[in-house]
Amino acid sequence: MGTTTVYLNGAFLPLEEARIPVMDRGFLFGDGVYEVIPVYDRQPFRLHEHLARLQASLDGIRLANPHSTTEWARLIAQIVASAALENKWPDQGVYLQVTRGPGPRDHAFPKIVQPTVFILPMPLSPPAAESVEHGVAAITASDNRWLHCDLKVTSLLPNVLLRQLSVDADCAETVLIRDGQLIEGSASSVFIVQSGVLLGPPKSNLMLPGITYDVVLELAAAKGMQYAVRPISEAELRSAGEIWLTSSTKEILAVTRLDGHPVGTGRPGPLFRQMHAHYQTFKHSVMRGKAMP
């Protein structure tokens, strides 16, 4: 693997040389936001939607966006091109992080703000074929995070701790429940299927507005699948015929065991098979501009 070029505060440089001050508020307080954008054949996936979510997160923490949409697109394109040449990655994930920058170790915002902007390319691999074919296991946990989960902030310790519960249990994800309702996963959106109907929890301040979540609902509408967006009870989750995880890196995965019990038949269900095929066709035709192999 070759050198990985990153962007940090106006400069493109090798990852090994990137440095931030120890007084950066992102380091001290987790005072920042981030995005992860999948890139297929050098084409960012839903760039406008990802940058709109970045703007919403910046607005939510009262930090001015340091770049226009055009500037972000230019910087991302340069990072993608460099990574493709240096590392020969066919696909990438581009990580963007913006913090409030360095300042006194004081909870109050600094009067003069110089945001730290960091862009990192990463290899992007689709879910393992075995996970797609046989499904994955998940556990449930009480959602004890804060009340602004709709903001994609860098202070992710609650998500980290909840995700670690599933790692400790040798599972792929922790499905979160709050006040008897399905919310999302520690690092994914969650759908269920009941009686042939795809159900998704409604967006709120308690869940991240997922880009892949939106794609799944768009595909369901386009392909004539029955679906609804409404509150989903814990009882409905536990009796679901199918459970899906969706995210930029997971794409769409079926949960076939939840808290040690089989979901439905214990195999990925028929609607999952259909949606996974639709998603792969969409990815190849829209992002790669070619037919499925």
C-alpha positions as CSV (number, residue, x, y, z in Angstrom):
1,M,0.0,0.0,0.0
2,G,1.3,3.4,-0.9
3,T,1.3,6.7,1.0
4,T,-2.2,8.0,2.0
5,T,-2.7,11.7,1.3
6,V,-5.1,13.5,3.7
7,Y,-6.3,17.1,3.9
8,L,-5.8,19.1,7.1
9,N,-6.5,22.8,7.4
10,G,-5.7,23.9,3.9
11,A,-2.9,21.4,3.1
12,F,-2.7,18.0,1.4
13,L,-0.1,15.9,3.2
14,P,0.8,12.3,4.1
15,L,-1.3,10.9,6.9
16,E,1.8,10.2,9.0
17,E,2.6,14.0,9.0
18,A,-0.9,15.2,10.0
19,R,-1.0,16.8,13.4
20,I,-3.5,18.9,15.4
21,P,-2.9,21.0,18.6
22,V,-3.6,19.2,21.9
23,M,-5.9,22.2,22.7
24,D,-8.2,21.4,19.8
25,R,-11.7,21.2,21.2
26,G,-12.4,18.1,19.2
27,F,-9.7,16.4,21.3
28,L,-10.7,18.0,24.6
29,F,-14.5,18.0,24.3
30,G,-15.5,15.9,21.2
31,D,-16.7,19.4,20.0
32,G,-17.1,18.5,16.3
33,V,-19.0,16.7,13.6
34,Y,-18.2,14.2,10.9
35,E,-19.5,12.5,7.8
36,V,-18.5,9.3,5.9
37,I,-19.2,9.3,2.2
38,P,-19.0,6.0,0.1
39,V,-17.2,6.4,-3.2
40,Y,-17.7,4.0,-6.1
41,D,-15.4,4.2,-9.1
42,R,-14.3,7.7,-7.9
43,Q,-18.0,8.9,-7.7
44,P,-19.1,10.0,-4.3
45,F,-22.4,8.4,-3.3
46,R,-25.2,11.0,-2.7
47,L,-22.7,13.8,-2.1
48,H,-25.4,16.4,-1.9
49,E,-27.3,14.5,0.8
50,H,-24.1,13.8,2.8
51,L,-23.1,17.5,2.7
52,A,-26.6,18.6,3.6
53,R,-26.4,16.3,6.7
54,L,-23.0,17.7,7.5
55,Q,-24.5,21.2,7.3
56,A,-27.4,20.2,9.6
57,S,-24.9,18.8,12.1
58,L,-22.8,22.0,12.0
59,D,-26.0,24.0,12.5
60,G,-26.9,21.8,15.4
61,I,-23.6,22.6,17.3
62,R,-23.6,26.3,16.2
63,L,-20.5,26.1,14.1
64,A,-20.2,27.9,10.7
65,N,-19.5,25.7,7.8
66,P,-15.8,26.4,6.8
67,H,-16.5,25.5,3.1
68,S,-19.1,25.9,0.5
69,T,-20.6,22.8,-1.2
70,T,-18.5,23.5,-4.3
71,E,-15.4,23.7,-2.2
72,W,-16.2,20.5,-0.3
73,A,-16.8,18.7,-3.7
74,R,-13.4,20.0,-5.0
75,L,-11.5,18.9,-1.9
76,I,-13.2,15.4,-1.8
77,A,-12.5,14.9,-5.5
78,Q,-8.8,15.7,-5.0
79,I,-8.6,13.3,-2.0
80,V,-10.4,10.5,-4.0
81,A,-8.1,10.9,-7.0
82,S,-5.0,10.8,-4.8
83,A,-6.1,7.7,-2.9
84,A,-7.1,5.9,-6.1
85,L,-3.6,6.5,-7.5
86,E,-1.6,5.9,-4.3
87,N,-3.5,2.9,-2.9
88,K,-5.3,1.5,-5.9
89,W,-8.6,1.3,-4.0
90,P,-11.4,0.6,-6.4
91,D,-13.9,2.0,-3.9
92,Q,-13.4,4.3,-0.9
93,G,-14.9,5.8,2.1
94,V,-14.1,9.5,2.6
95,Y,-14.2,10.6,6.2
96,L,-14.8,14.3,6.9
97,Q,-14.4,15.9,10.3
98,V,-14.8,19.5,11.4
99,T,-14.1,20.6,14.9
100,R,-14.4,24.0,16.6
101,G,-10.6,24.1,16.6
102,P,-8.1,25.1,19.2
103,G,-9.0,27.3,22.2
104,P,-8.7,27.7,25.9
105,R,-9.8,24.6,28.0
106,D,-13.2,26.2,28.7
107,H,-16.6,24.8,28.1
108,A,-17.8,28.1,26.5
109,F,-17.2,28.6,22.8
110,P,-14.0,30.6,22.0
111,K,-14.7,34.1,20.8
112,I,-12.5,33.6,17.8
113,V,-13.0,30.2,16.1
114,Q,-10.6,28.6,13.6
115,P,-12.2,25.3,12.7
116,T,-10.1,22.2,12.2
117,V,-11.0,20.5,8.9
118,F,-9.8,16.9,8.3
119,I,-10.5,14.7,5.3
120,L,-9.3,11.0,5.3
121,P,-9.7,8.4,2.5
122,M,-10.3,4.8,3.6
123,P,-10.7,1.5,1.7
124,L,-14.4,0.5,1.3
125,S,-15.3,-3.1,1.1
126,P,-18.8,-4.5,0.7
127,P,-20.2,-6.8,3.4
128,A,-18.8,-10.3,3.3
129,A,-20.7,-12.7,1.0
130,E,-21.2,-15.0,4.0
131,S,-22.9,-12.3,6.0
132,V,-25.2,-11.4,3.0
133,E,-26.0,-15.1,2.4
134,H,-26.6,-16.3,6.0
135,G,-27.3,-13.0,7.9
136,V,-25.8,-11.7,11.1
137,A,-26.5,-11.8,14.8
138,A,-27.5,-8.8,16.9
139,I,-28.3,-8.0,20.5
140,T,-30.6,-5.4,22.0
141,A,-29.8,-2.7,24.6
142,S,-31.4,0.3,26.2
143,D,-30.7,3.5,24.3
144,N,-28.9,5.6,26.9
145,R,-27.4,8.2,24.5
146,W,-28.2,11.9,24.6
147,L,-31.2,13.6,23.0
148,H,-29.6,14.8,19.8
149,C,-28.7,11.6,18.0
150,D,-29.8,13.3,14.8
151,L,-26.5,15.3,14.8
152,K,-23.5,13.4,13.5
153,V,-21.1,14.5,16.2
154,T,-17.7,13.2,17.1
155,S,-18.5,12.7,20.8
156,L,-19.5,9.0,20.1
157,L,-18.5,7.4,23.4
158,P,-22.2,6.2,24.1
159,N,-22.3,4.6,20.7
160,V,-18.9,3.1,21.2
161,L,-19.9,1.5,24.5
162,L,-23.2,0.2,23.0
163,R,-21.4,-1.2,20.0
164,Q,-18.8,-2.9,22.2
165,L,-21.6,-4.8,23.8
166,S,-22.3,-6.6,20.5
167,V,-18.6,-7.1,19.9
168,D,-18.3,-8.8,23.4
169,A,-21.3,-11.0,22.4
170,D,-19.7,-11.8,19.0
171,C,-22.5,-10.1,17.2
172,A,-22.6,-7.6,14.3
173,E,-24.7,-4.8,16.0
174,T,-26.5,-3.6,19.0
175,V,-30.2,-2.7,18.3
176,L,-31.3,0.2,20.5
177,I,-34.7,0.4,22.3
178,R,-35.9,3.5,24.1
179,D,-39.2,3.7,26.0
180,G,-40.4,0.5,24.4
181,Q,-39.7,1.7,20.9
182,L,-37.2,0.6,18.3
183,I,-34.8,3.5,17.5
184,E,-31.8,2.4,15.5
185,G,-28.5,0.5,15.8
186,S,-25.4,1.7,17.5
187,A,-23.9,2.3,14.0
188,S,-26.8,1.6,11.6
189,S,-30.4,2.2,10.8
190,V,-32.9,-0.7,11.5
191,F,-35.9,-1.9,9.5
192,I,-38.3,-4.8,10.2
193,V,-40.7,-6.8,8.1
194,Q,-44.1,-7.8,9.5
195,S,-46.6,-9.7,7.4
196,G,-44.8,-8.7,4.2
197,V,-44.7,-5.0,5.0
198,L,-41.4,-3.1,5.4
199,L,-41.5,-0.9,8.4
200,G,-39.0,1.8,9.4
201,P,-39.0,4.0,12.5
202,P,-39.7,7.7,11.8
203,K,-36.8,10.2,11.8
204,S,-36.5,12.2,15.0
205,N,-33.9,13.8,17.2
206,L,-33.3,10.3,18.7
207,M,-31.9,8.8,15.5
208,L,-29.4,9.7,12.8
209,P,-31.1,10.5,9.5
210,G,-29.5,7.7,7.4
211,I,-28.6,8.2,3.8
212,T,-28.9,4.4,3.1
213,Y,-32.2,4.5,5.1
214,D,-33.6,7.0,2.5
215,V,-32.3,4.9,-0.4
216,V,-34.1,1.8,0.9
217,L,-37.4,3.6,1.2
218,E,-37.0,5.1,-2.3
219,L,-36.3,1.7,-3.7
220,A,-39.3,0.2,-1.9
221,A,-41.5,2.9,-3.4
222,A,-40.1,2.5,-6.9
223,K,-40.4,-1.3,-6.8
224,G,-43.9,-1.4,-5.5
225,M,-43.1,-2.9,-2.1
226,Q,-45.5,-2.3,0.7
227,Y,-43.9,-0.1,3.4
228,A,-44.7,2.3,6.1
229,V,-42.7,4.7,8.3
230,R,-44.1,4.7,11.8
231,P,-43.2,3.9,15.5
232,I,-42.2,0.3,16.0
233,S,-42.6,-1.3,19.4
234,E,-40.2,-3.6,21.0
235,A,-42.8,-6.4,20.8
236,E,-43.0,-5.8,17.0
237,L,-39.2,-5.9,16.7
238,R,-39.0,-9.2,18.6
239,S,-41.8,-10.8,16.6
240,A,-40.6,-9.5,13.2
241,G,-40.3,-11.9,10.3
242,E,-37.2,-10.0,9.1
243,I,-34.9,-7.4,10.6
244,W,-32.4,-5.4,8.4
245,L,-29.4,-3.2,9.2
246,T,-28.6,-0.5,6.8
247,S,-25.6,1.9,6.6
248,S,-23.1,3.3,4.1
249,T,-20.6,0.5,5.0
250,K,-23.1,-2.3,5.8
251,E,-25.3,-1.5,2.8
252,I,-28.2,-3.9,3.7
253,L,-27.7,-6.9,6.0
254,A,-30.3,-9.3,7.4
255,V,-30.3,-10.0,11.2
256,T,-31.1,-13.7,11.5
257,R,-30.5,-14.0,15.3
258,L,-31.5,-11.4,17.9
259,D,-30.5,-11.9,21.5
260,G,-29.8,-15.5,20.7
261,H,-33.2,-16.2,19.2
262,P,-33.8,-16.8,15.5
263,V,-35.5,-14.0,13.5
264,G,-38.2,-15.5,11.3
265,T,-36.9,-18.7,9.8
266,G,-33.4,-17.9,11.0
267,R,-32.3,-17.2,7.4
268,P,-32.4,-13.9,5.4
269,G,-36.0,-13.5,4.3
270,P,-37.5,-13.0,0.8
271,L,-38.0,-9.2,1.1
272,F,-34.3,-8.9,2.1
273,R,-33.3,-10.9,-0.9
274,Q,-35.3,-8.6,-3.2
275,M,-34.1,-5.4,-1.6
276,H,-30.5,-6.5,-1.6
277,A,-30.7,-7.2,-5.3
278,H,-32.4,-3.9,-6.0
279,Y,-29.7,-2.1,-4.0
280,Q,-26.9,-3.8,-5.9
281,T,-28.5,-3.0,-9.2
282,F,-29.0,0.7,-8.1
283,K,-25.4,0.9,-7.0
284,H,-24.0,-0.5,-10.2
285,S,-26.3,1.4,-12.6
286,V,-26.4,4.8,-10.8
287,M,-23.0,4.9,-9.2
288,R,-20.9,2.8,-11.6
289,G,-22.8,3.5,-14.7
290,K,-22.9,0.0,-15.9
291,A,-25.0,-3.1,-15.8
292,M,-24.7,-5.7,-13.1
293,P,-22.1,-8.4,-13.9
